[in-house]
Amino acid sequence: MTKLNDLGEIDPHIGMTRRSFLRRTSSLACLSLSAPAFLHGAAVSNSHLNRSVYSAGKDSSGNYGLIHADQNGIRMIAALPERAHEILIHPSKPHALVVARRPGNWCMIIDTDSKQIVHKITTASNSHFYGHAVFDRTGRYLITTENDLLTGQGKIVMRDSVNHYAIHKSIPSYGVGPHQLKVMPDSNQLVIANGGISTRPDTGRKKLNLDTMRPNLSYIDLDTGSLVEQVTLPVALHQLSIRHLAVNAQGDVAIAMQYQGNTGDNMPLVASHRPRHLAQEKPAEQSSYQNNPLKILDIPLTQLSKMRGYCGSVCFDKSGHYLAVSAPRGDLIIFFDFINKRYVNSRQIPDGCGLASAGVASFEISNGRGSLYHHRISSPTSAEALLQRDARQINPQQAQAQRNNTLSFDNHLSTNG
Amino acid sequence: MPYFVSQNPNTTRRSFLKNRRCFNALFSVLVLVFTTVSAANATPSIEQWKQFNINTVTHYVLPNYDALETNANRLVAANQSLCKKTSKETLTFAQNTFIATMAAWQKIQNVRFGPVEISERHYSLQFWPDKKNHIGKRLVRLIDSKDRQRLEESFASLPISIKGLPAIERLLFSEKPISINDDASFRCEVLVRISQEVHNVALALSNEWHQQMLPQFSDATQLDGYFEDDIDAATTLLKAFVEPLEHIRDLKLERPLGSDAAHAKGKRLESWRSQQSKQNIANNIASIKQFYTLAGTAGESSSLQQLVGNEAQEIDALFTKVELALSRVPTPMKNTIETLDGYAAASELTAALTLLHEKLKGTLTAMGIHLGFNSRDGD
């Protein structure tokens, strides 16, 4: 019997627990399972990693630092003065760039071989970072989202890596509270999540404009600094802060949001956007393209309510077909068939947040308890297949984990190689 | 000559021995006090967390699930009696039995991991908040259909929103409750069938916690177990202790309260039809306090109240503050939160819950329990 969720949608992982073992001992017991009652998974201590991953993090004594994990284990390799956010791997050097969490004003460049800080970037006195950065397509310019404290508006700052990261150019982000940004694959454009939330260093992380906030997704031409396209959510959804984003090789953008209203409102949290120059042929009689609207990706209400209005990170798999979104407040990672704009399933991971692609339909997932999981999703084709798969002994390769319980992985995970 | 030196050598020796015994005793007391205070302030050991876990499951989780099963079973019988012979007495009895079942659920509603996650059992027992009136619309559709085959043979395929306690509450406490004319009616059959489903779920939860979850806490490090270690198990349990305070504040209070009394919406309260909104919160708080003070057979050292050491005094005071604030909330909340006094009282309760929540969160963090790094302070 196909199990539908309350919205009438097929939910293959209805009842999925963090270890999924109980589902096979109760509601699905009718499937006459002979397999052990437990999913191989989080207790597996051997490494599954065949690459390096980096994350900001904290140790059990409360010290912040750069965490590195590979097949030899998980360890903190460099100390940091404060909590950081995203780690960026230099495209050609053995450097990890560690960006301070807002309202921090530093970015450390750490040699991953020597584990030494080789350079420290500091923002201008009237500015602070928002925790995210990218390199431009040439790999020469470091691009960061920053807050202009004089105007309260967001700005994008380009620094030249071959000139000691001196500021090359500063352009507006075309919004308030710019957070994550990415370089578009097909042009010299940036896409920026302007979260819409105004903060000031003198009031710390306090949000100052929740009643009037208006987040947007902006595309900016890096050469000219001009705004190419900007999309917003309907006014009724103005408290959905567009915070994190991911771009696949086809140029599709996925956004993960954080709701600033009551968590019980169960607002949508994930959306997609296709830039207008990819979505439409330019009509000959029109002088410009029409903006393509943001499309909400539906999540079953039972899962959406668990997410508690908060997404922490978003990531495409290698193919760009699948999308993972973390919801650490709900201990949940949800997966989408992005091409078909369809929710696939979810996995319960306590305090899970960091995401990185680990190949086609595969992801690395980190959490605040020092665990690193490898997760592979499969493309279900029918409800029956879903239940059959649910009933099978899941391949251990789908759910391996390694752990260092003296460390906590921060929001984001970066891979190298 | 020092005054304590006696001229009598024997006396002196006796005094010395006596003083030494006193000194030793005093020293022992001091050492005991010192180590006790130190222990109370230190991070609990793995063994202490293990004892705490087993104690909490044995004396808190299991009895509360058992109580839910017992009450749900009584509710089936009460509703069957009501439908066999509908009278004011049988209706009142069914309503009271429902209230007892809801109370039992409120005392274990905070445990949102393990068997209750299977097949969305939590939502199956209580689909709430029901923002879009799923229950009302679907219940009416089901009753109007008079489809006995669906009720008897394909009940599993019905939406989870109409399989739980809120659906039963609507049937027992609506403006037009089950009446004498409903004897043997389809509406009554729906009531009994939903009650049976609630009992089935409660029974499964009780059995699975006894048979499968308890061993996970007894040996949290077992290969391919549910937990990774005893601290992981303790963290999972402690989330069921701390996070409900936010749930109560955000969903059971702030959402109905809105921005001010003029905008408060009494029908957003939990269990407003049966006028149990305040009692539900009282049961939640009582359950959380039980979790905190539980002594168990392992002795007081395994209670959370003991493990938090010197913080207990402040935490106890904050519990009292919450209880006091709750006692000042007038009933029925559905009406009173829309008045200035009732709104203010409920707002005071939300503030007290915030203080308690912050204190517990900070205390547990200092004890090495990370309820959430990204989930609590992400960006």
Interface residues (C-beta under 8 A of the other chain):
Chain A: M1 K3 L4 N5 D6 G8 I14 G15 M16 T17 R18 R19 F21 L22 R23 T25 S26 S27 P36 A37 F38 L39 H40 G41 A42 A43 K58 S60 H85 R101 R102 G131 H179 R243 N262 T263 G264 D265 N266 T302 Y310 G312 S326 P328 R329 G330 D331 Q348 P350 D351 G352 C353 G354 N367 G368 R369 S371 R403 N405 S408 F409 D410 N411
Chain B: F113 G114 P115 E117 I118 S119 E120 R121 Y123 F127 P129 K131 H134 A156 S157 P159 I160 S161 A204 E208 Q212 T221 Q222 L223 D224 G225 Y226 E228 D229 I231 D232 T235 T236 D250 L251 E254 R255 G368 H370 G372 F373 N374 S375 R376 G378 D379
